[in-house]
Each structure stands twice: as C-alpha cells, then as structure tokens.
Amino acid sequence: MYIRFAVGSGEESNAVDAILADHNKRMGEYDSYPAVPLANMMSPPAAQMSWWTVNSITNGYSRGSTNGQPFYIWADLSRHTIYVHASD
C-alpha cells in the first residue's frame, strides 16, 4: 500500500515521527527507523505508482524499518508531502 498526503511547511518531521510512533504502537514493538539516503531507495514499481518516483524528491529524506518489515516513509520538504509504503 502506498499513500501520500500534504502537511504544513515545517511540519514534515513531526508528521513522520507521528506516523512511526503510531506504527510502533499498532505493531506492539519498537523498531528503529534510521534515515536512509534517497539515492539508496528504490522507486515503487511503475505499475503501482505511475505518478511518483523517489528521484522526484530533490529536497527531503527517507526513513525505513530495520527489521525486514517493508515500512518506509519519504518526506518531500519542497512539496511538503509525505509518502508512506507499508506491506505485509
């Protein structure tokens, strides 16, 4: 599942932190979500996300899970947009 939503200017990091806190609470565990260089992140398959690629973010960052669970967040600081990918 991929979702995106806009946030207020300067609220990107707060939104990312809130998403990660909620995810940990729902999963019943605490996982580490280190910053991942955007250059190391693969874009979603075009069939799933034809309207967006990771390299469209020119000013931002990504955070991803370290436990092998596919849960990633991209923050586009120029467009004030958050993208989230979660999968079972």
Secondary structure, DSSP 8 states (H G I E B T S, - for coil): -EEEEE--TT-HHHHHHHHHHHHHHHHTS-----EE-GGGS----TTT-TT--GGG-SSEEEEE-SSS--EEEEEETTTTEEEEEE--
